[in-house]
Amino acid sequence: MKRLRHWSVLVLAAGLIFLVLFQSLSDNRTKASRAQSAPAREAEEAPEIGYLAPSFSLAGIDGSLYKWRQFRGKPVVLNFWASWCGPCKDEAPSFVKLHDTYKKELTIIAINLTAADSEKSAREFADEYGFSFPVLLDKDGSVAKRYKIRPIPSTFFIDKDGYIVDGVLGSLGAEDLKIRAEKLLRPDLS
């Protein structure tokens, strides 16, 4: 009985933490519209809705060096993941399908948390799921730290000007991912 009570308390605490994190992302939606109208040079970088997405420079599994600024001008879906993460495996096919559907309008970037994974496993994962979009390696965890990544997967939806307009902590279903991406592509319809 004590064991059941202990687990119930842990599950309740985890649920409350998730709700607080989710609410903080949702409450910042109004910041997004204000930030989009402000000049980028005056905006702060922060991993929150309404702020410029934190910049980074990472090597990709293709050997290229990718810098955040090269992705400006096109909306971006930025996903943090690891090869050992079950929910990351569940959502991987949805990212591939999204890329196949919108690759001319939308950039998908997959950042592997290589500091807690391995480059070999990241490559195998990307090959297994058919990732044809940039797969970047966060070998020292510095980008995950800048984005304050805690649960994985975590996904940020970033407009063409570099502002975070939406975010999800945890796994995304295919339909939810598509809806959020379409809102990113057509913000006037939201």
PEQUIRA-V238119 format. One record per run of one state. SS is the DSSP state (a for helix, b for strand, c for the rest). FROM is the first residue (numbers start at 0). LEN is the number of residues. If there is no record, write none. Layout:
ss: {SS,SS}
from: {FROM,FROM}
len: {LEN,LEN}
This chain:
ss: {c,a,c,a,c,a,c,b,c,b,c,b,c,b,a,c,b,c,a,c,b,c,a,c,a,c,b,c,a,c,b,c,b,c,a,c,a,c}
from: {0,1,27,28,37,39,42,44,45,51,52,56,60,64,67,71,74,81,85,102,105,112,113,116,118,129,133,137,141,146,153,158,162,169,173,185,186,189}
len: {1,26,1,9,2,3,2,1,6,1,4,4,4,3,4,3,7,4,17,3,7,1,3,2,11,4,4,4,5,7,5,4,7,4,12,1,3,1}
